[in-house]
Amino acid sequence: MNRWLMAARPATLTASVGPVIVGTAHALRDGSAHAGGALACLAGAMLIQIGTNLINDVEDFERGADDENRIGPARAVEQGLLRPDQVRAGAIACFSGASAIGCYLVYLGGWPILWLGIASIVSGIAYTAGPWPLAYLGIGDFFVFVFFGVAAVCGTYYVQAGSVTPPVALSGSAIGALAMAILAVNNTRDVDNDRRAGKRTLAVRMGVSATRAEYALALVFAGTAPLILALNLGSAATLLPLLAAPRGISLVRRVYRSSGPALNPLLGQTAQLELLYAALLSIGLQI
């Protein structure tokens, strides 16, 4: 069981939980919340992320990005704890489970949710698999912003409310920026290994300095979004996420000062920041 937990990377699941919390909070504020729809979105999002993590575990090992020089947390396939075929079967099971849940979500939200679900699963697989893996082309950051932010928040809201509003899209963009920041830390840490393996992430393409700037700008954008929401919704309570600003500033400083293994704790702390931000924003939307 511990081997599968290592491969599933439960610590990263804040990236799928946060968007569902925020999308549901908007639905609650607008009087459109649907408990069954929200829970189904949460389960589906988590299964897609776990499936993506499993595919990533196999593909990065087979493409040489995860080897004995890896400085991040250990990976199940690279450590020989699980065979590639086992992990691929686990990914198929996760994506199949998400598809089954998706049938209920399509019943609630209609055809737009079907296409969103298909795009999410395809992107999860194509992130590191296939002839043109997104992460290896340097466009993984964009897809993380879209599918772990805008699409996830808007999709969760749409299932419950049947539409999407500008405040919901803005909230999704803020959450997507924080998800992108998590990836920026990961890519900064792995830049040397990725370069050797031919994995052309943005950190490899732009350099570490630019990727650190990406991280800082992502957090600045997330900090600006509550100000716009407060003006749009006429509620100062949506400024609650700014309570996380001191932590965000501290993380930016540390990211600029750290490299290699020293970035490992900052990866988890950035994921925690996203979840805290999502929780504070959700609370603010209810006040």
Buried (B, 14 or more C-beta within 10 A) or exposed (E): EEBBEBBBBEEBBBBBBBBBBBBBBBBBBBEBBBEEBBBBBBBBBBBBBBBBBBBBBBBBBBBBBBBEEBBBEEBBBBBEBBEBEBBBEBBBBBBEBBBEBBEBBBEBBEEBBBEBBEBBBEBBBBBBBEEEBBBBEBBBBEBBBBBBBBBBBBBBBBBBBEEBBEBBBBBBBBBBBBBBBBBBBBBBBBBBBBBEBEBBBBBBBBEBEBBBBBBBBBBBBBBBBBEBBBEEBEBEBBBBBBEBBEBBBEBBEBBBEBBEEEBBEBBBBBBBBBBBBBBBBBBBBEE
